[in-house]
Amino acid sequence: MKRVKSIKIIRFLILFISFLGLLSYFSYYFSKRTAEQFVGKTLQYFPLSRTKLLPFSYGTNDLVWWFTFSDEDPHTFDNEFEVYTTVLGKIVRTNPTDLGRRLRNFEQLEVHPYSPEAKEKFERQEMKKKQIAQEKGVILFDASSFKNSFNEYFTPSNIEAPENTSTHGVYFFPEPEWWATLSPKKSYSLPSTIEAIFPIIENNRIEASIIPNEIEYALERCLSHPYVTKYIKNIATTGIRLRITGDRLHWDTPELQKLLTELKGNGAEEKELRNWAQIIIDAEKNQYFSFYFNSISGELIYIDHSQKCSMPILVPGEPLETKQTNTL
C-alpha cells in the first residue's frame, strides 16, 4: 500500500515538474518573441546574447525575463542593450530607457546606423578626425616654447589636439586639450611613461609651466620610496605611468583634494598642488596600483580596497633637505 502511494507521489511530481517545464518553455518563447519584435530591424545587427529569469524585479510581483542584445563593434551607444518582460511577455523596462524611440528612429534612416555600410563610414570619419587631431597637435608642439627642453629629456609620441574633447579624470579647464605620451630618455628601475594633457590657450598656444626636471625628480623619488620599492619587489610589475597637466604633476585634482581633506582635514593650497604626482604602477594580468605622491614631502596616498569599505591611506615620507629643494 505504501509502495503504491509512493509511486503515485512520484508520478505526480514528474507530471508537475513537466508541467512547470512546459510553462517555462512557452513563457520564454513568447517573451523572447516579444523582445525580438520590439528590437525590430536592429536584431540582425544586435542578436540576442544572454537570457536570465529574475525574481520579482522592477516593481512587479512576478518573475521577469531579462534579454540582452549585444554588438561586438559598437559606435552609436553602448555595445549592448536590455529588454525586460513579464513571464506573460509584457515589456516592463528597457535599458536605456528610451531604447524604443532610438530603435524606431534608426529604422526610419536610409542606412541603419549598425549596418556594415554605416560602420565603415563611421570608421573613415574617425580616422579622418584622428589624422586632423594629430596634424594639429604636431603643429602646436613645434610652435611651443617647451619643445626643445622636452625633446632633450623625452621622446614624444601619440601627439594629438582633438576637437571638443574633455578627458575623464582631468581637473576641469575650459580650454581645448593637447595630448602627448612622453617616454623618458633616462632609464629607471621600471619602464616609464608620462601621459601629458595640456590646455590650449589663446592664439593656439599650449600652456605648460611644468619642466622636465620636476617630472624626472618625481619619478626618481617615487621609485625610491620604501613603500613603492616593497610593492615592486612583491608584484610582477610591467611599468610606471605619471599623469601630468600643464601646471601640476597630476590630472585629477578634485580626487586628490577629497583624499587630502579626509586624511588631513583640509585640501592643499593651489601652489602645493603642483608637487602632487599621480602615479600608476602597472602589473601583469591587468593589475595596477594607483596613488598620489608628493615629490617634496615624500608623502604617498592610496585607496585601500582590501577592506569591506574602501578607505584612503597616508604613508609618510621624509621631507627634502634644503639643498635638494634648491636644485629643482
N, C-alpha and C positions, 0 to 999 in steps of 0.2 A: 504493500500500500504506500509506504513511504517512498519507495523507488519510483512508483508511478507518478506520485506528486512531484518528485524532484525532476522527472523528465518533463512534466508539464510546465514547471517553472523555467526550465532551461529553454524549452521551445518558445515560451512567452518572451523571454529575454532576447532570444535570437530574432524573433519577429519584431520586437520593439526596437532593437538596435538597427535592424534592416530598415524599418520604417523611418527612424531618425536619419539614417544614411541617405535614404531616398529623398526625404525632405531637404536635407542639406544640399544634395546634388541639384535639385530643382531650384532651391533658393540661390545657390551660387550661379547657376546657368542664367536665370532671369536677371539677377543683379549685375552679372558680368555683361550681359547683352545691353542692359540699360546704360551702364557706364560707357561701353564702347559706342553706343549710339550717341551719347552725349558728346564724346570726343569727336565724333564725326570724321571728316576727311583727314584730320591730323593723325588718325590712328595708323595710317600707312607709314608715317614718319616717327611716331611715338608709340610703339607697340606696348601691350601690357607686359610688365616685367615682374611684378610682385602682387600677391594677394594674401590678405590676412583677415581673420574673423576677430573682431574686438568686442568685448563685453560692455554693454550699456554706455556707449560713448556719445559725446556731442549732444547732450540734452535729450536723449531718447531712453525709453525704458525697454529697449530691445537690443539684440545683437546688431552689430554694424559690420558690413563688408568694407574693407579698405583696399582699393585698387590703385596701384601705382603704375604710371606710364612713363617710360624713360627714353631718352635720346642720348647716344654716346657723343654727339658733337653739337652741343648747344650754342646758340648765338643770339636768341631773341629774349628769352628769360631763362629761369633755372633749367637744369638738364632733366628735370622730371616734374610731373605734377600728379595730383592725387584726387580721387573721387571716392566719396563715402556714401554707401547706400544702406537702407534697412534690409532685413532678410527678405522683405517682400519687393525689393527693387526700387524703392523710393530714394532719390538723392537727397541727402541731408546736409552735405557740406562738400566744398571743393577747396583745394589749395593749389594756387592762390584763389582767394575768394571770388575774384572777378574772372575766373577761368572761362566760364561760358561766354562772356562778352568777347574776350580775346579770341577764342576759337572761332566764333561766328564772324568776327571781323576778318580773320585770316582767310576764311572761306570765300569772302567777297573779293579778295585780291586776285588779279590775273595770274600771278605766280605765288604759290604758297610759300611763306617765309621759311618753312622747314624742308622744302624741296631741294634736291641736289643743285638745281639751277640757282636758287636763292643763296645757297651756302657758298657756291663758287663766286658769286658776285660779291657777297659779304667778305670773303677771304681776300679778293682782289682789292676791295676798298680798304681793308685793314692793312694790307701790305703797302698800299699807297700812302696811307696816313703815317705808317711807321717810317717809311722812307723819307717823307717830308719832315717828320719829327727829328730823324737822325741828321738830316742835312742842316736843319736849323740849329740843332744842338751843337754840331761841329763848328758852324759859323760863329755862334755866340762864344764858344770856348776859345776859338782862335783870336777873337777880339777882346777877350777878358784880360784883366790886369794880373790874374794869378796863373795864367797858363804856363809861363816859363818856370816859376817856382814849383808848381805841381808836377810838371813833366820831369823835373830834376829828381823828385823823390818817388813818383808813381808812374805806372803805365796805365793811362785811362782807356776805358772801353765802354761799350754799351751806352754811348752818349746820345741823349735824346732831349728834345724840348717839345713834349706833346701839347696839343691844344686842349683846353677845357678839361684838365685832369687835376684831381686833388687826391694824393696818395693817402690811403688809410693809415692811421698811426703817426702821421706827421703833424706837429703842432700847427694850428691854423695860421697861415699867412695868405692874404688875398691875392698876391701876385702869382703869375704862372710859374710852373716848376721846370727846372733844368736837372736832368738826371745824369749820373755817371757812375761807373764802377771803377774804383781806383785800386790797382794792385801794387803794393809797396815793392820797391826795388831792393829794399833791405830784407834780409832773411830773419824770421822769428822762429820761435820754438814750434809754432803751428802755421800752416798756410794761412795767410791773412788777406782780407778783402775789406775795402771801405766802400760803403754804399752811400753815395752823396746825393742829396736833393737840396738844391739851392734855389732861392727865389730869383725871378727875372724882373728887375725893376724898370723904371722909366728909361727910354731910349734903348731898349733891348739890351740892358747890361745885367750880367749875373752878379748878384751881391754875395760876396764871400769874404769874411774877415778872419775866418779860421785859417791858420797857417800850417804847413807840413810838420813843423817841429812839435806843435801841440798834438797832432794826430799820432805821430811816431811815439812821442813820450807816453801818451795814454795807452797805447798798445804795449809798450815795453813794461810800464809799471803794472799794468793789469796782469800780464803774463807772469810777473814775478810775485804777485800777491800769494801768500801761503794757501789761502782757500782755493784759489784758481789752480795753482800747481798741484794741489792734492786731487782736485777734480780731474785734471788732465791725466794724472797718474793712474787713476782708478777706472777711467772710462776710455773706450776706443774712440778718441776724438778725430775729426777729419779736417777741422779748420776753425778759424775765428773770424767774425764779422764785426765791424764797427760802423754804426749808422750815424751820419753827421748831416747837419744843415749848415746854412751859411754862417751862423754866428754861435753855434754850440755843437758839442760833440754827441748829440743825441737827436732823435726825431720826436719822441712822444713826451713833450713837456707836461701836459696835463696828468699823465700817469705818474711821472716822476714826482710832481708836486703832491699828488694824492698820497703816494707812498711816504714821502718825507713828512707830511702832516700827520699821518698815522703813527709814524715812528718817533718823531721829534716834537710834535705839537704844532709845527708850522713849516711851510714850504721854504724853498730857497729864494733869496733875492735875485733880481734879474742878472746882476753881474756874476753871481755864483753859478748860475745855470750853465754857463759856458763850459765849465770844467767837468760836468757830469757826463760821462760817456755811456752810450747804450751799446752793450756788448752781447753777442750771441756766439756761443761755442757749439759748433755742430758736431754730432757724433754719428756712429753707424746706426743703421736701422731707423733712420729719420728721427733720431733723438736730438735734443738740443737743450742748452742751458742758457737762459736769457736773464740778464741782470744789468744794473746800473753801477758804474764805478766812477768815483771821484778821483781824478788824476792828481789833485793837490793833497787832499786829506787821506787818500788811500781807502776810504770807506767803500763798502760794497753792499748793495741792496738787491735782494732777490725775493721772489714769492715762493714760499714753501707749499707745494701741493701734496705733500705726503700725508698730511693730516686730513681729517674729515672736512674741516673748514680751512680753506687756504688762508695763509697769513704772511705778511711781509716780515723779512728778517734783515736786521742790520748787522753786518760784520765789520768791526772796527779796523782801522788801518793806521799806519804810522805816518804822521804828517811829514811833509818835505822839510828839509833843513833850509835855512835862509839862502844858503849858497846855491842849492839846487833850484829853488824858486826863481832866483835871479837869472838863471840860464835859459828860462823859457822865452 
